[in-house]
Amino acid sequence: ISGRIVTIEYDPNRNAYICLIHYGDGEKRYILHPRGAIIGDTIVSGTEVPIAMGNALPL
């Protein structure tokens, strides 16, 4: 499932930046901000996705 970075925010509880992702199926989730990612970048989650900054794969 692919999603797009909509916002980048600072989370003071984690002392880190997080970003809001809008996925193609309508779901919205926060993830830790991948270094170098900007608003509008595409993030892909799944089992057969390429290894790239921000993509999420199962262990």
C-alpha positions in Angstrom: 0.0 0.0 0.0 1.4 3.4 -0.9 0.9 6.6 1.0 1.9 10.2 0.8 3.6 12.3 3.5 1.1 15.1 4.3 2.7 16.8 7.4 5.9 16.7 9.4 5.6 17.6 13.1 7.8 17.6 16.2 6.7 15.2 18.9 8.1 16.5 22.3 7.2 13.2 24.0 9.6 11.3 21.7 12.1 14.2 21.1 11.7 13.3 17.4 9.9 14.3 14.3 6.9 12.4 13.1 5.0 12.6 9.8 1.4 12.0 8.9 0.9 9.5 6.0 -2.3 9.3 4.0 -2.5 5.9 2.4 -4.3 5.1 -0.8 -7.1 3.1 1.0 -8.0 6.1 3.0 -6.2 5.2 6.2 -4.1 7.8 8.0 -1.1 7.0 10.3 1.8 8.7 12.0 5.3 7.2 11.6 8.7 8.4 12.7 10.0 10.9 10.1 12.6 9.2 7.8 15.7 11.4 7.5 15.6 13.3 4.2 11.9 12.7 3.5 9.8 15.8 2.6 6.1 16.6 2.3 4.7 14.9 -0.9 7.1 12.0 -0.9 5.6 8.5 -1.3 6.1 5.8 1.3 5.2 2.1 0.5 4.3 -0.6 3.0 4.0 -4.3 2.2 5.8 -7.6 1.9 7.2 -7.2 -1.6 8.3 -3.5 -1.6 11.8 -2.3 -2.5 14.2 -1.5 0.3 14.3 2.3 0.4 14.3 5.0 3.0 10.8 5.2 4.6 9.4 2.0 3.1 8.0 -0.5 5.7 8.6 -4.2 5.3 7.9 -7.1 7.8 10.9 -8.6 9.7 
